[in-house]
Amino acid sequence: MSVLDRSPFLYLACIIAGFALLRVPLTGILQPLSPLVVLIGVLAILLFSLVLIVQGVLCLVKRR
């Protein structure tokens, strides 16, 4: 495992990027892509939040 695989700050940055995707206004030619961008943002938030929770649980289990 590399350092990036274990870094919770990387996952937090991905969650923040997901929230940024939810907040970005798409206008003009990109307007039809708005539902896709929202879907990608929601999936990024959910996926990386789940990864952080799993890593936290695994860390707690390893300490015992």
For each residue, the residues with C-beta under 8 A, 3 or more apart:
1: 5 6
2: 5 6
3: 6 7
4: 7 10
5: 1 2
6: 1 2 3 55
7: 3 4 10 11
8: 11 12 52 55
9: 12 13
10: 4 7 13 14
11: 7 8 14 15 48 51 52 55
12: 8 9 15 16 48 52
13: 9 10 16 17
14: 10 11 17 18 44 48
15: 11 12 18 19 44 45 48 49 52
16: 12 13 19 20
17: 13 14 20 21 44
18: 14 15 21 22 40 41 42 43 44 45 48
19: 15 16 22 23 41 45
20: 16 17 23 24 41
21: 17 18 24 37 38 40 41 44
22: 18 19 38 41 42 45
23: 19 20
24: 20 21 37
25:
26: 30 31 33 34 37
27: 30 31
28: 31
29:
30: 26 27 33 34
31: 26 27 28 34
32:
33: 26 30 36 37
34: 26 30 31 37 38
35: 38 39
36: 33 39 40
37: 21 24 26 33 34 40 41
38: 21 22 34 35 41 42
39: 35 36 42 43
40: 18 21 36 37 43 44
41: 18 19 20 21 22 37 38 44 45
42: 18 22 38 39 45 46
43: 18 39 40 46 47
44: 14 15 17 18 21 40 41 47 48
45: 15 18 19 22 41 42 48 49
46: 42 43 49 50
47: 43 44 50 51
48: 11 12 14 15 18 44 45 51 52
49: 15 45 46 52 53
50: 46 47 53 54
51: 11 47 48 54 55
52: 8 11 12 15 48 49 55 56
53: 49 50 56 57
54: 50 51 57 58
55: 6 8 11 51 52 58 59
56: 52 53 59 60
57: 53 54 60 61
58: 54 55 61 62
59: 55 56 62 63
60: 56 57 63 64
61: 57 58 64
62: 58 59
63: 59 60
64: 60 61
